[in-house]
Amino acid sequence: MNVSDELRSLEATGIYRLPGSRAAFLDPVRLLNESYRRFRLVPSAYYSRSFGPSNQGGDAQGERTAPYPERKKRKRKRQPKPRELNAVERIAEARHQEARDLLISAHKSLLEAKDLLEFLPGMVKGDECMQDVQTSSENNFVEIGSSWRAPLCEMTICFQKPHGQGEAGPCHVQRRSSTLFNKIISTEENDESEGEFQSRLYILPKGGCFLMTDFKHVHDLIPDNSNDGYNLIVIDPPWENGCVRQKEAYPTLPNRYLLYLPVQELADPAGALLVLWITNREKLRRFVEDELLPSWGVKDPTEFYWLKVKSDGSLIGDLDLFHHRPYECLLLGYINVNREAEPGSNFKFLQASQVIMSVPGAHSRKPPLQKILSEFIPGSKPPRCIELFARELGSGWTSWGNEPLHFQDSMYFTEK
């Protein structure tokens, strides 16, 4: 495929595979909008975080410089001498250096894709006026779910039903009420629904379900029949993090709690791909590799990277800045799959690290991964997918967490 074909692929599928590299660019809005027929996610609402312009991406005439130029000397306040890294930090820095060449190569491939770079500003802005996202008026599901009122809370779900046998005819609206917390809520198979709760409207994609509850109820997700287990398990834990505590972005969870997640019980006995988002802290990485993944039955994980860029193609920050890397890591591994055996015809084994690039949305909001990972997922097609610690829903997905409706608020959407 040539470059223009790749751009057409991005417009059609939300994925731009960069030629000659182990990297791809994602448009999360296009990928998420595949879950909806009557509504669509507004780009300007998704890309609500503002990242300032960068010389790294090039000048106004489109002249793109090398992505990692030598820094010019300039006058600045005297800074204290950098302290020497301790033993753990040196290991983290060595791990970064191992990934650096791959990340630089991926980013250079992005900067060389001229048609994609011209496309990005319009992709982020969209074709409508800036959506007014007033997050201060949102329902705080974490707070409500931990209060005495939680068992009394109900959501009214509105969905359209055709009058006749065919779906193309006129429809009428039906309503049903459901307990919001500590109960699995399933959405309609053929169309998205609208959920009403405390004067807010939530858009629910078709053919999925969610369980909004605290940690002790996660075992309610274990299928009654083990053959109904999940082929793709995505986990984005609220890791203990000083930056998150300072910003009070969301409550964190002690790392050892994750040892009690019933991951093996959720996995399809015929094989599952697990995806775990982790931070760049080396102590956490040790815990994950030495204790957490083995307790879940995951062996020999493969590391992927999410490299965050601005709408001009530049990185959101200095690649080598120790405490604020412009990328996040995700570990991928198999459960109930023998890597030594010949793979089945329905998927291929993970072989090497890859880089996923996108313009980030709100803090801690991750890009959707099912389509970009589809060739690596074992089991039947379409796969059964579950996300733990979810903050949004997907068509056909099971979503669990204490705020899976967070990004389903109607203020992020518009009607088609």
C-alpha positions, -999 to 999 in steps of 0.1 A, spaced: 0 0 0 12 35 -7 9 64 17 -24 77 3 -39 42 8 -28 43 44 -46 76 49 -77 62 34 -73 33 57 -72 57 87 -104 74 76 -121 41 71 -107 21 101 -91 45 125 -57 29 120 -27 42 99 1 16 97 34 34 91 53 17 63 87 1 72 82 3 110 67 -16 139 44 13 145 9 25 138 -11 57 144 -46 55 159 -76 78 157 -94 68 190 -125 88 180 -131 69 148 -125 36 166 -149 44 194 -175 56 170 -178 22 154 -199 13 185 -226 38 176 -252 42 149 -274 72 161 -247 91 180 -211 99 175 -183 110 198 -172 146 192 -135 150 184 -132 184 201 -147 168 232 -124 138 232 -93 159 225 -101 184 252 -66 185 267 -45 214 253 -9 208 243 11 238 233 29 241 199 63 226 196 93 235 174 100 198 174 73 192 149 84 219 124 77 254 114 46 270 98 59 263 63 59 226 70 97 223 72 101 194 96 133 193 116 150 163 131 129 151 160 157 152 185 179 182 177 209 193 198 197 217 224 209 253 219 225 270 249 203 298 263 203 318 294 183 304 322 181 304 360 208 284 376 195 249 383 208 226 410 231 199 398 213 168 389 216 141 415 231 107 408 205 81 400 200 54 426 202 17 418 165 13 409 165 45 388 195 32 369 176 1 360 147 22 348 170 44 327 185 13 312 151 0 303 143 34 287 175 32 266 165 -2 254 132 12 241 146 45 229 157 34 194 123 18 187 104 49 199 126 73 179 122 51 148 84 51 152 83 88 157 105 95 126 81 73 106 53 96 117 71 127 108 79 113 73 42 106 67 34 141 52 -2 133 43 -9 121 79 7 152 94 -15 174 72 -46 154 83 -40 155 121 -51 191 129 -85 186 112 -89 152 128 -85 167 163 -107 197 157 -134 178 137 -160 195 116 -181 211 143 -177 239 168 -158 231 200 -180 210 222 -187 226 256 -174 199 280 -183 210 315 -168 183 337 -177 201 369 -213 192 365 -207 154 360 -219 128 384 -192 116 407 -198 78 405 -169 70 429 -184 92 456 -220 81 450 -211 44 448 -193 45 482 -222 62 500 -252 47 518 -273 58 488 -257 35 463 -282 5 468 -311 29 462 -298 44 429 -316 35 397 -309 43 361 -337 46 336 -327 31 303 -344 43 271 -342 23 239 -359 22 206 -380 -7 194 -394 -11 159 -432 -13 157 -431 -41 132 -408 -70 124 -382 -51 104 -357 -27 119 -361 -1 91 -397 8 100 -409 33 126 -398 29 162 -412 37 196 -392 43 228 -393 18 257 -381 25 292 -369 2 319 -353 9 353 -323 -10 367 -303 -8 399 -272 11 389 -246 -2 414 -236 -38 421 -256 -53 393 -247 -63 357 -266 -41 333 -268 -53 297 -275 -30 267 -296 -36 237 -281 -59 210 -292 -40 179 -290 -3 189 -275 20 214 -295 31 245 -297 62 266 -294 60 303 -309 87 326 -295 92 361 -297 122 383 -305 146 355 -277 134 333 -279 114 301 -255 86 292 -250 70 258 -248 32 261 -233 13 230 -251 -17 217 -245 -53 227 -224 -47 258 -228 -48 295 -212 -32 325 -209 -37 363 -204 -6 384 -191 -17 417 -162 -17 441 -134 -43 442 -151 -69 463 -178 -75 437 -155 -82 408 -160 -120 412 -196 -115 400 -181 -113 365 -168 -149 365 -189 -168 338 -211 -196 351 -198 -217 322 -160 -216 319 -164 -219 281 -179 -184 281 -146 -169 293 -130 -139 276 -105 -139 248 -92 -104 254 -87 -90 289 -77 -53 292 -67 -40 326 -58 -4 334 -54 -3 372 -55 29 392 -18 24 402 -5 42 433 10 74 419 21 106 436 10 128 406 -25 113 407 -27 119 444 -17 155 441 -42 162 413 -69 141 431 -77 127 396 -91 94 409 -86 71 439 -57 48 436 -55 11 447 -27 -6 466 -8 -28 442 -12 -60 461 -50 -58 458 -45 -68 421 -33 -102 431 -69 -110 440 -83 -102 406 -99 -134 392 -81 -131 359 -76 -168 353 -112 -175 361 -122 -148 335 -100 -161 308 -113 -185 281 -98 -219 288 -90 -222 251 -68 -191 252 -69 -154 261 -47 -123 254 -41 -101 284 -32 -65 281 -20 -46 312 -13 -9 313 16 0 336 35 31 346 72 37 341 80 32 378 107 4 381 94 -9 415 60 -14 400 75 -31 370 93 -56 393 61 -63 412 42 -69 379 68 -92 364 78 -111 395 44 -115 412 14 -102 395 16 -117 360 27 -152 373 -3 -152 397 -25 -146 367 -9 -174 347 8 -150 322 43 -159 310 69 -142 288 50 -109 282 57 -87 252 61 -49 258 42 -24 236 44 13 239 19 41 236 37 72 223 18 104 228 20 131 201 4 165 195 -17 174 165 14 188 147 31 154 151 56 164 178 59 145 211 40 159 241 72 161 260 110 154 260 116 117 253 144 116 278 128 135 306 132 110 335 100 115 355 77 126 326 82 103 297 59 110 267 50 73 265 33 46 285 40 9 285 16 -20 282 25 -56 287 8 -83 266 8 -120 273 -12 -151 269 -32 -171 294 -40 -208 286 -19 -207 255 12 -228 249 36 -206 230 58 -236 222 30 -252 202 20 -244 167 -4 -215 167 -39 -220 154 -51 -205 121 -72 -179 138 -44 -158 154 -7 -153 154 17 -151 183 31 -118 195 67 -116 183 82 -82 190 75 -49 206 54 -24 188 46 13 191 11 27 191 8 65 185 -21 88 190 -31 123 203 -41 117 239 -75 126 253 -84 133 289 -59 123 317 -54 85 319 -78 79 290 -63 51 269 -69 45 232 -91 15 223 -70 -16 214 -93 -44 201 -89 -36 164 -51 -30 164 -46 -62 184 -72 -83 166 -46 -106 148 -31 -116 181 -63 -126 199 -69 -163 203 -103 -180 202 -135 -175 182 -143 -143 162 -155 -119 172 -137 -123 205 -153 -119 239 -137 -88 255 -136 -75 290 -120 -44 305 -113 -41 342 -112 -6 358 -130 7 327 -140 43 324 -160 40 292 -180 13 273 -176 -5 240 -199 -24 218 -198 -61 227 -175 -54 257 -180 -63 294 -168 -33 314 -162 -33 352 -150 -5 375 -163 21 399 -170 46 371 -174 27 337 -199 55 327 -174 83 331 -169 90 294 -204 80 284 -219 113 295 -239 128 266 -218 160 267 -191 140 248 -215 130 221 -238 145 194 -266 129 174 -258 120 138 
